[in-house]
């Protein structure tokens, strides 16, 4: 999405720029009607869990910025009497369990917020076919990840994907002791700080269509690229791809959104008026809203990539992740100084001296090099291989 400007003014501006090569910055005006618009996005996942994201368009000088819409009442209503409700949290998210919903019933979404009621019409359910496979090939100094799918019934045609990626993290140094309550004591061996896992949800709009093909089949559709020198592929990487079937109207809406997000900053971008969503304000039908709500089933498939899948011989720096973790030695009387500077102890080093005395120092490093919980969760995912 991009800033709304007056189109005749754009043309005049373009002529002036070409004629006079003006280098002064230009800030176009933005119509106030595009401030504080409700944005509703989500997919009613029949047989799964549904997340509806609500927000408002922000400041006039940056109307693409979004402000979470909290405390909105969100309801899914079925034409057979089904009703589910929840409330959006401080991040504008409302999560509903929709495992009990069925494709035989059509659903609409209703939102009550700020004294107004917003609603979709009854939505067409789209059953997503299974993902045939998720695979990768080595490309552009990394792993290019693809999905393959088809629909024997030739009924889907319009596809959308997203994914969650997860990767294993290991601490650079094991640590057997810690500074606690003014003392150096052994660490609890039951608290894992060496092996963790981090996750990330996709943000790009991933679309595919077989509309112009005789067969409803899509092959080698790229969904992600992981550089070979990324922390994500140091040990083990996983991607869970999710597939959604869309209506033609939903696909066209997302296609415009995709173009806008890829072309932010040009004065010839599509205007907000071209992004009319499918949520209507019942209290004021003239009020414009943004976003699109779809409904249907979701299919998914997981892929693992190991460090063993990297090219033989390491292939140089393009495939080598470098973590800046240099250990250092601290004398005993400097321990508290380094602890306060966010360093942790790798080991306590005790050196017996003549006469029965001992000399103690500590091998230390930055805390993120020792405690992996600062970069992820130490709870191993159920699906993670041994």
C-alpha beads as a LAMMPS data file, in Angstrom:
LAMMPS data file: protein, C-alpha beads

386 atoms
385 bonds

1 atom types
1 bond types

-500.0 500.0 xlo xhi
-500.0 500.0 ylo yhi
-500.0 500.0 zlo zhi

Masses

1 110.0

Atoms # bond

1 1 1 0.000 0.000 0.000
2 1 1 1.159 3.546 -0.596
3 1 1 0.252 7.145 0.120
4 1 1 -2.825 8.533 -1.588
5 1 1 -2.142 11.545 -3.784
6 1 1 -4.173 13.523 -6.276
7 1 1 -3.533 11.992 -9.727
8 1 1 -3.598 15.250 -11.754
9 1 1 -1.143 16.631 -9.236
10 1 1 1.095 13.604 -9.833
11 1 1 1.198 14.335 -13.553
12 1 1 1.964 18.005 -12.965
13 1 1 4.675 17.071 -10.506
14 1 1 6.202 14.648 -13.010
15 1 1 6.352 17.364 -15.696
16 1 1 8.004 19.796 -13.285
17 1 1 10.568 17.190 -12.238
18 1 1 11.473 16.348 -15.827
19 1 1 11.586 19.961 -16.981
20 1 1 13.462 21.550 -14.127
21 1 1 15.268 18.562 -12.565
22 1 1 14.093 19.820 -9.191
23 1 1 15.974 18.154 -6.313
24 1 1 13.864 19.502 -3.455
25 1 1 11.963 16.784 -1.491
26 1 1 8.250 16.457 -2.228
27 1 1 5.689 15.420 0.392
28 1 1 2.293 14.709 -1.199
29 1 1 -0.904 15.501 0.649
30 1 1 -3.017 12.624 2.000
31 1 1 -6.803 12.752 2.131
32 1 1 -8.089 12.544 5.731
33 1 1 -10.623 9.887 4.714
34 1 1 -7.767 7.367 4.624
35 1 1 -6.827 7.882 8.254
36 1 1 -8.107 5.547 10.974
37 1 1 -9.516 2.928 8.598
38 1 1 -10.265 -0.478 10.085
39 1 1 -8.034 -3.215 8.641
40 1 1 -9.313 -6.796 9.087
41 1 1 -7.209 -9.733 7.899
42 1 1 -7.554 -13.463 8.413
43 1 1 -8.582 -16.885 7.185
44 1 1 -11.369 -18.822 8.890
45 1 1 -9.591 -22.155 9.189
46 1 1 -12.306 -24.812 9.049
47 1 1 -11.065 -27.689 11.168
48 1 1 -8.176 -25.794 12.763
49 1 1 -7.338 -22.579 14.612
50 1 1 -8.274 -19.157 13.274
51 1 1 -6.432 -15.877 13.870
52 1 1 -8.094 -12.586 12.939
53 1 1 -5.786 -9.547 12.916
54 1 1 -7.404 -6.131 13.442
55 1 1 -5.719 -2.743 13.152
56 1 1 -6.229 0.884 12.093
57 1 1 -4.372 2.932 9.519
58 1 1 -2.147 5.454 11.241
59 1 1 -0.702 8.930 10.805
60 1 1 -1.497 10.922 7.676
61 1 1 2.196 11.227 6.836
62 1 1 2.579 7.444 7.000
63 1 1 -0.846 5.910 6.524
64 1 1 0.731 2.488 5.918
65 1 1 1.640 2.284 9.605
66 1 1 -0.909 0.166 11.471
67 1 1 -2.210 0.572 15.023
68 1 1 -3.546 -2.593 16.716
69 1 1 -7.313 -2.576 17.326
70 1 1 -7.737 -4.040 20.795
71 1 1 -10.879 -5.061 22.727
72 1 1 -12.922 -5.648 19.575
73 1 1 -15.558 -8.400 19.773
74 1 1 -15.029 -10.860 16.913
75 1 1 -17.742 -13.383 16.024
76 1 1 -17.939 -16.165 13.445
77 1 1 -21.518 -16.995 12.513
78 1 1 -22.662 -19.961 10.426
79 1 1 -25.784 -20.174 8.291
80 1 1 -26.758 -23.320 10.264
81 1 1 -26.622 -21.519 13.606
82 1 1 -22.972 -21.975 14.621
83 1 1 -21.536 -19.053 16.608
84 1 1 -18.027 -18.491 18.031
85 1 1 -16.813 -15.287 19.700
86 1 1 -13.650 -13.798 21.127
87 1 1 -11.967 -10.459 21.850
88 1 1 -8.874 -8.961 20.212
89 1 1 -5.857 -8.574 22.491
90 1 1 -3.440 -5.660 22.860
91 1 1 -1.780 -6.692 19.572
92 1 1 -5.113 -6.649 17.729
93 1 1 -5.161 -10.463 17.465
94 1 1 -8.204 -12.619 18.133
95 1 1 -7.586 -16.381 18.163
96 1 1 -10.562 -18.742 17.902
97 1 1 -10.700 -22.518 17.929
98 1 1 -12.539 -23.433 14.724
99 1 1 -11.825 -27.173 14.777
100 1 1 -15.536 -27.919 15.077
101 1 1 -16.523 -26.010 11.928
102 1 1 -17.584 -27.925 8.824
103 1 1 -17.356 -27.260 5.085
104 1 1 -21.083 -27.921 4.741
105 1 1 -21.844 -24.669 6.575
106 1 1 -21.068 -21.171 5.282
107 1 1 -19.673 -18.556 7.638
108 1 1 -19.446 -14.797 8.025
109 1 1 -17.265 -12.670 10.280
110 1 1 -18.690 -9.907 12.467
111 1 1 -16.623 -7.279 14.307
112 1 1 -17.980 -4.867 16.927
113 1 1 -15.581 -2.090 17.882
114 1 1 -15.665 1.620 18.681
115 1 1 -19.477 1.519 18.778
116 1 1 -19.744 0.249 15.193
117 1 1 -20.531 -3.116 13.629
118 1 1 -18.544 -4.500 10.672
119 1 1 -19.396 -7.674 8.796
120 1 1 -18.594 -9.798 5.768
121 1 1 -21.213 -11.530 3.687
122 1 1 -21.357 -15.332 3.932
123 1 1 -18.020 -16.527 2.586
124 1 1 -17.374 -19.198 -0.014
125 1 1 -15.509 -22.105 1.558
126 1 1 -12.447 -23.240 -0.371
127 1 1 -11.068 -26.700 0.324
128 1 1 -7.308 -26.692 -0.121
129 1 1 -5.796 -29.742 -1.823
130 1 1 -2.845 -31.461 -0.177
131 1 1 0.636 -30.090 -0.766
132 1 1 2.383 -32.647 -2.945
133 1 1 5.848 -31.815 -1.651
134 1 1 8.128 -29.179 -0.179
135 1 1 11.692 -29.414 -1.435
136 1 1 14.841 -27.390 -1.933
137 1 1 17.762 -26.907 -4.238
138 1 1 21.036 -25.079 -3.773
139 1 1 20.707 -21.709 -5.463
140 1 1 22.194 -18.226 -5.039
141 1 1 24.582 -19.289 -2.261
142 1 1 21.817 -20.823 -0.171
143 1 1 18.771 -23.068 -0.066
144 1 1 15.827 -22.128 -2.299
145 1 1 12.649 -23.751 -0.972
146 1 1 9.708 -24.686 -3.226
147 1 1 6.194 -26.090 -2.935
148 1 1 4.456 -28.366 -5.419
149 1 1 0.705 -28.921 -5.491
150 1 1 -2.222 -29.907 -7.685
151 1 1 -5.986 -30.370 -7.587
152 1 1 -7.358 -33.348 -9.540
153 1 1 -10.810 -31.740 -9.519
154 1 1 -9.473 -28.509 -11.106
155 1 1 -11.458 -26.532 -8.508
156 1 1 -8.814 -24.540 -6.622
157 1 1 -6.901 -22.516 -9.234
158 1 1 -5.950 -19.698 -6.805
159 1 1 -3.416 -20.406 -4.063
160 1 1 -1.816 -18.624 -1.136
161 1 1 0.988 -19.898 1.106
162 1 1 2.682 -18.901 4.303
163 1 1 5.127 -20.713 6.548
164 1 1 6.765 -20.987 9.939
165 1 1 10.497 -21.667 9.999
166 1 1 12.333 -23.073 13.020
167 1 1 16.041 -23.623 13.558
168 1 1 18.308 -25.115 16.188
169 1 1 20.609 -22.892 18.227
170 1 1 23.548 -24.055 20.310
171 1 1 25.564 -22.068 22.808
172 1 1 29.157 -21.468 21.811
173 1 1 30.373 -22.536 25.269
174 1 1 28.958 -24.966 27.847
175 1 1 28.763 -23.545 31.358
176 1 1 28.907 -25.577 34.555
177 1 1 28.781 -22.727 37.109
178 1 1 26.923 -19.461 37.633
179 1 1 27.022 -16.390 39.878
180 1 1 23.992 -16.526 42.149
181 1 1 23.167 -14.719 45.407
182 1 1 26.714 -13.416 45.674
183 1 1 28.376 -16.777 45.146
184 1 1 29.716 -18.914 42.311
185 1 1 27.702 -22.148 42.463
186 1 1 27.158 -25.174 40.202
187 1 1 24.437 -24.748 37.606
188 1 1 21.269 -26.811 37.878
189 1 1 21.892 -29.581 35.316
190 1 1 18.132 -29.802 34.699
191 1 1 18.040 -26.285 33.249
192 1 1 19.048 -26.441 29.582
193 1 1 20.930 -23.366 28.382
194 1 1 22.939 -25.023 25.620
195 1 1 20.315 -26.226 23.097
196 1 1 17.488 -23.938 21.959
197 1 1 15.137 -23.377 19.040
198 1 1 14.049 -20.114 17.398
199 1 1 11.068 -19.577 15.079
200 1 1 9.889 -16.993 12.597
201 1 1 6.620 -16.528 10.703
202 1 1 6.665 -15.486 7.037
203 1 1 5.655 -11.932 6.146
204 1 1 5.754 -11.873 2.328
205 1 1 2.570 -12.439 0.296
206 1 1 3.052 -15.751 -1.548
207 1 1 0.611 -16.390 -4.383
208 1 1 0.183 -18.773 -7.289
209 1 1 -2.502 -19.371 -9.908
210 1 1 -3.223 -22.063 -12.482
211 1 1 -6.023 -20.000 -14.024
212 1 1 -4.357 -19.974 -17.443
213 1 1 -3.261 -23.603 -17.308
214 1 1 -5.194 -26.575 -18.615
215 1 1 -4.377 -28.568 -15.478
216 1 1 -4.727 -27.251 -11.916
217 1 1 -1.107 -27.984 -11.057
218 1 1 1.686 -25.727 -9.788
219 1 1 5.288 -26.892 -9.748
220 1 1 8.388 -25.488 -8.033
221 1 1 6.750 -22.373 -6.603
222 1 1 9.447 -20.546 -4.555
223 1 1 8.408 -19.665 -1.006
224 1 1 11.683 -18.912 0.791
225 1 1 15.450 -18.608 0.446
226 1 1 17.847 -19.278 3.316
227 1 1 21.430 -18.010 2.822
228 1 1 24.066 -20.683 3.339
229 1 1 25.868 -18.583 5.966
230 1 1 22.707 -17.975 8.029
231 1 1 22.456 -19.074 11.641
232 1 1 19.319 -20.943 10.563
233 1 1 21.256 -23.686 8.795
234 1 1 24.202 -24.124 11.133
235 1 1 22.682 -27.333 12.554
236 1 1 19.078 -28.183 11.617
237 1 1 16.372 -26.098 9.932
238 1 1 12.671 -26.809 9.502
239 1 1 9.976 -25.087 7.475
240 1 1 6.256 -25.806 7.822
241 1 1 4.478 -24.629 4.668
242 1 1 0.727 -23.939 4.832
243 1 1 -1.505 -23.812 1.758
244 1 1 -4.802 -21.963 1.317
245 1 1 -7.264 -22.133 -1.552
246 1 1 -8.668 -18.704 -2.454
247 1 1 -11.580 -17.285 -4.370
248 1 1 -10.703 -15.261 -7.432
249 1 1 -11.682 -12.034 -5.611
250 1 1 -9.477 -12.804 -2.609
251 1 1 -6.576 -13.652 -4.916
252 1 1 -6.966 -10.366 -6.817
253 1 1 -7.031 -8.406 -3.555
254 1 1 -3.832 -10.053 -2.325
255 1 1 -2.240 -9.567 -5.733
256 1 1 -2.751 -5.802 -5.439
257 1 1 -1.417 -5.902 -1.875
258 1 1 1.652 -7.780 -3.062
259 1 1 2.359 -5.242 -5.794
260 1 1 1.951 -2.384 -3.339
261 1 1 4.283 -3.846 -0.731
262 1 1 6.900 -4.526 -3.386
263 1 1 6.672 -1.005 -4.851
264 1 1 6.485 1.162 -1.732
265 1 1 7.920 4.591 -2.362
266 1 1 6.914 5.203 -5.985
267 1 1 4.328 7.864 -6.712
268 1 1 2.640 5.646 -9.306
269 1 1 1.646 2.881 -6.859
270 1 1 -1.938 1.621 -6.661
271 1 1 -4.124 3.839 -4.482
272 1 1 -5.964 2.801 -1.269
273 1 1 -9.287 3.157 -3.106
274 1 1 -8.253 0.147 -5.206
275 1 1 -7.949 -1.979 -2.064
276 1 1 -11.579 -2.207 -1.048
277 1 1 -11.928 -5.140 1.339
278 1 1 -14.821 -7.510 1.927
279 1 1 -15.659 -6.222 5.422
280 1 1 -18.507 -3.686 5.387
281 1 1 -19.410 -1.213 8.122
282 1 1 -23.112 -1.874 8.804
283 1 1 -23.339 1.269 10.943
284 1 1 -22.009 3.441 8.085
285 1 1 -21.968 1.699 4.672
286 1 1 -19.988 4.620 3.178
287 1 1 -17.062 4.021 5.535
288 1 1 -14.145 2.370 3.774
289 1 1 -12.340 -0.621 5.273
290 1 1 -9.243 -2.533 4.250
291 1 1 -8.304 -6.197 4.447
292 1 1 -9.855 -9.465 3.349
293 1 1 -11.376 -12.402 5.198
294 1 1 -11.460 -15.833 3.538
295 1 1 -12.672 -19.246 4.692
296 1 1 -11.784 -22.846 3.979
297 1 1 -9.410 -25.622 4.948
298 1 1 -5.648 -25.400 5.305
299 1 1 -3.138 -28.087 4.346
300 1 1 0.472 -28.188 5.428
301 1 1 3.737 -30.051 4.944
302 1 1 7.087 -29.891 6.716
303 1 1 10.649 -29.998 5.348
304 1 1 13.929 -30.408 7.249
305 1 1 17.306 -29.169 6.009
306 1 1 20.489 -30.266 7.777
307 1 1 23.971 -28.794 7.719
308 1 1 24.842 -32.042 5.936
309 1 1 22.879 -30.748 2.921
310 1 1 25.423 -27.986 2.351
311 1 1 27.827 -28.394 -0.576
312 1 1 30.729 -30.772 0.093
313 1 1 33.856 -29.124 1.462
314 1 1 32.022 -26.186 3.049
315 1 1 32.156 -24.008 -0.106
316 1 1 33.923 -21.174 1.699
317 1 1 32.519 -18.178 3.579
318 1 1 29.230 -18.284 1.670
319 1 1 28.286 -21.344 3.718
320 1 1 29.999 -20.514 7.017
321 1 1 28.159 -18.813 9.889
322 1 1 30.459 -16.814 12.160
323 1 1 29.340 -16.035 15.703
324 1 1 31.555 -13.507 17.460
325 1 1 32.146 -15.315 20.741
326 1 1 35.587 -14.799 22.207
327 1 1 36.240 -16.122 25.731
328 1 1 38.385 -14.139 28.168
329 1 1 39.817 -14.664 31.621
330 1 1 38.718 -12.551 34.575
331 1 1 40.587 -12.373 37.882
332 1 1 38.471 -13.085 40.946
333 1 1 38.275 -9.450 42.048
334 1 1 36.860 -8.386 38.619
335 1 1 34.114 -11.028 38.475
336 1 1 31.269 -8.774 39.617
337 1 1 32.293 -6.064 37.129
338 1 1 32.026 -8.460 34.200
339 1 1 28.796 -9.992 35.497
340 1 1 27.236 -6.518 35.592
341 1 1 28.480 -5.978 32.020
342 1 1 26.281 -8.923 30.901
343 1 1 28.909 -11.627 30.797
344 1 1 28.542 -15.131 32.210
345 1 1 30.969 -17.698 33.573
346 1 1 32.135 -20.585 31.419
347 1 1 34.285 -22.178 34.095
348 1 1 35.851 -21.523 37.494
349 1 1 39.593 -22.168 37.389
350 1 1 41.281 -23.123 40.678
351 1 1 45.072 -23.188 40.969
352 1 1 46.595 -24.579 44.212
353 1 1 49.487 -22.504 45.535
354 1 1 52.349 -23.305 47.927
355 1 1 51.341 -23.130 51.577
356 1 1 47.812 -24.418 50.969
357 1 1 46.481 -21.252 49.301
358 1 1 44.533 -21.249 46.023
359 1 1 44.425 -18.800 43.149
360 1 1 41.065 -18.495 41.354
361 1 1 40.086 -16.897 38.065
362 1 1 37.161 -17.330 35.677
363 1 1 36.806 -18.030 31.991
364 1 1 33.937 -15.851 30.762
365 1 1 32.103 -14.731 27.618
366 1 1 29.150 -12.596 26.599
367 1 1 25.876 -13.988 27.948
368 1 1 24.360 -14.678 24.505
369 1 1 27.333 -16.976 23.806
370 1 1 26.529 -19.094 26.872
371 1 1 22.759 -18.947 27.482
372 1 1 20.853 -19.879 24.317
373 1 1 17.558 -18.830 25.930
374 1 1 18.456 -15.251 25.007
375 1 1 18.041 -16.247 21.348
376 1 1 15.249 -18.809 21.496
377 1 1 13.322 -21.311 23.589
378 1 1 14.996 -24.199 25.400
379 1 1 11.883 -26.353 24.944
380 1 1 12.465 -28.836 22.148
381 1 1 9.626 -28.941 19.575
382 1 1 7.727 -32.238 19.541
383 1 1 8.441 -32.728 15.849
384 1 1 12.208 -32.164 16.124
385 1 1 14.360 -35.174 15.187
386 1 1 16.708 -36.714 17.740

Bonds

1 1 1 2
2 1 2 3
3 1 3 4
4 1 4 5
5 1 5 6
6 1 6 7
7 1 7 8
8 1 8 9
9 1 9 10
10 1 10 11
11 1 11 12
12 1 12 13
13 1 13 14
14 1 14 15
15 1 15 16
16 1 16 17
17 1 17 18
18 1 18 19
19 1 19 20
20 1 20 21
21 1 21 22
22 1 22 23
23 1 23 24
24 1 24 25
25 1 25 26
26 1 26 27
27 1 27 28
28 1 28 29
29 1 29 30
30 1 30 31
31 1 31 32
32 1 32 33
33 1 33 34
34 1 34 35
35 1 35 36
36 1 36 37
37 1 37 38
38 1 38 39
39 1 39 40
40 1 40 41
41 1 41 42
42 1 42 43
43 1 43 44
44 1 44 45
45 1 45 46
46 1 46 47
47 1 47 48
48 1 48 49
49 1 49 50
50 1 50 51
51 1 51 52
52 1 52 53
53 1 53 54
54 1 54 55
55 1 55 56
56 1 56 57
57 1 57 58
58 1 58 59
59 1 59 60
60 1 60 61
61 1 61 62
62 1 62 63
63 1 63 64
64 1 64 65
65 1 65 66
66 1 66 67
67 1 67 68
68 1 68 69
69 1 69 70
70 1 70 71
71 1 71 72
72 1 72 73
73 1 73 74
74 1 74 75
75 1 75 76
76 1 76 77
77 1 77 78
78 1 78 79
79 1 79 80
80 1 80 81
81 1 81 82
82 1 82 83
83 1 83 84
84 1 84 85
85 1 85 86
86 1 86 87
87 1 87 88
88 1 88 89
89 1 89 90
90 1 90 91
91 1 91 92
92 1 92 93
93 1 93 94
94 1 94 95
95 1 95 96
96 1 96 97
97 1 97 98
98 1 98 99
99 1 99 100
100 1 100 101
101 1 101 102
102 1 102 103
103 1 103 104
104 1 104 105
105 1 105 106
106 1 106 107
107 1 107 108
108 1 108 109
109 1 109 110
110 1 110 111
111 1 111 112
112 1 112 113
113 1 113 114
114 1 114 115
115 1 115 116
116 1 116 117
117 1 117 118
118 1 118 119
119 1 119 120
120 1 120 121
121 1 121 122
122 1 122 123
123 1 123 124
124 1 124 125
125 1 125 126
126 1 126 127
127 1 127 128
128 1 128 129
129 1 129 130
130 1 130 131
131 1 131 132
132 1 132 133
133 1 133 134
134 1 134 135
135 1 135 136
136 1 136 137
137 1 137 138
138 1 138 139
139 1 139 140
140 1 140 141
141 1 141 142
142 1 142 143
143 1 143 144
144 1 144 145
145 1 145 146
146 1 146 147
147 1 147 148
148 1 148 149
149 1 149 150
150 1 150 151
151 1 151 152
152 1 152 153
153 1 153 154
154 1 154 155
155 1 155 156
156 1 156 157
157 1 157 158
158 1 158 159
159 1 159 160
160 1 160 161
161 1 161 162
162 1 162 163
163 1 163 164
164 1 164 165
165 1 165 166
166 1 166 167
167 1 167 168
168 1 168 169
169 1 169 170
170 1 170 171
171 1 171 172
172 1 172 173
173 1 173 174
174 1 174 175
175 1 175 176
176 1 176 177
177 1 177 178
178 1 178 179
179 1 179 180
180 1 180 181
181 1 181 182
182 1 182 183
183 1 183 184
184 1 184 185
185 1 185 186
186 1 186 187
187 1 187 188
188 1 188 189
189 1 189 190
190 1 190 191
191 1 191 192
192 1 192 193
193 1 193 194
194 1 194 195
195 1 195 196
196 1 196 197
197 1 197 198
198 1 198 199
199 1 199 200
200 1 200 201
201 1 201 202
202 1 202 203
203 1 203 204
204 1 204 205
205 1 205 206
206 1 206 207
207 1 207 208
208 1 208 209
209 1 209 210
210 1 210 211
211 1 211 212
212 1 212 213
213 1 213 214
214 1 214 215
215 1 215 216
216 1 216 217
217 1 217 218
218 1 218 219
219 1 219 220
220 1 220 221
221 1 221 222
222 1 222 223
223 1 223 224
224 1 224 225
225 1 225 226
226 1 226 227
227 1 227 228
228 1 228 229
229 1 229 230
230 1 230 231
231 1 231 232
232 1 232 233
233 1 233 234
234 1 234 235
235 1 235 236
236 1 236 237
237 1 237 238
238 1 238 239
239 1 239 240
240 1 240 241
241 1 241 242
242 1 242 243
243 1 243 244
244 1 244 245
245 1 245 246
246 1 246 247
247 1 247 248
248 1 248 249
249 1 249 250
250 1 250 251
251 1 251 252
252 1 252 253
253 1 253 254
254 1 254 255
255 1 255 256
256 1 256 257
257 1 257 258
258 1 258 259
259 1 259 260
260 1 260 261
261 1 261 262
262 1 262 263
263 1 263 264
264 1 264 265
265 1 265 266
266 1 266 267
267 1 267 268
268 1 268 269
269 1 269 270
270 1 270 271
271 1 271 272
272 1 272 273
273 1 273 274
274 1 274 275
275 1 275 276
276 1 276 277
277 1 277 278
278 1 278 279
279 1 279 280
280 1 280 281
281 1 281 282
282 1 282 283
283 1 283 284
284 1 284 285
285 1 285 286
286 1 286 287
287 1 287 288
288 1 288 289
289 1 289 290
290 1 290 291
291 1 291 292
292 1 292 293
293 1 293 294
294 1 294 295
295 1 295 296
296 1 296 297
297 1 297 298
298 1 298 299
299 1 299 300
300 1 300 301
301 1 301 302
302 1 302 303
303 1 303 304
304 1 304 305
305 1 305 306
306 1 306 307
307 1 307 308
308 1 308 309
309 1 309 310
310 1 310 311
311 1 311 312
312 1 312 313
313 1 313 314
314 1 314 315
315 1 315 316
316 1 316 317
317 1 317 318
318 1 318 319
319 1 319 320
320 1 320 321
321 1 321 322
322 1 322 323
323 1 323 324
324 1 324 325
325 1 325 326
326 1 326 327
327 1 327 328
328 1 328 329
329 1 329 330
330 1 330 331
331 1 331 332
332 1 332 333
333 1 333 334
334 1 334 335
335 1 335 336
336 1 336 337
337 1 337 338
338 1 338 339
339 1 339 340
340 1 340 341
341 1 341 342
342 1 342 343
343 1 343 344
344 1 344 345
345 1 345 346
346 1 346 347
347 1 347 348
348 1 348 349
349 1 349 350
350 1 350 351
351 1 351 352
352 1 352 353
353 1 353 354
354 1 354 355
355 1 355 356
356 1 356 357
357 1 357 358
358 1 358 359
359 1 359 360
360 1 360 361
361 1 361 362
362 1 362 363
363 1 363 364
364 1 364 365
365 1 365 366
366 1 366 367
367 1 367 368
368 1 368 369
369 1 369 370
370 1 370 371
371 1 371 372
372 1 372 373
373 1 373 374
374 1 374 375
375 1 375 376
376 1 376 377
377 1 377 378
378 1 378 379
379 1 379 380
380 1 380 381
381 1 381 382
382 1 382 383
383 1 383 384
384 1 384 385
385 1 385 386
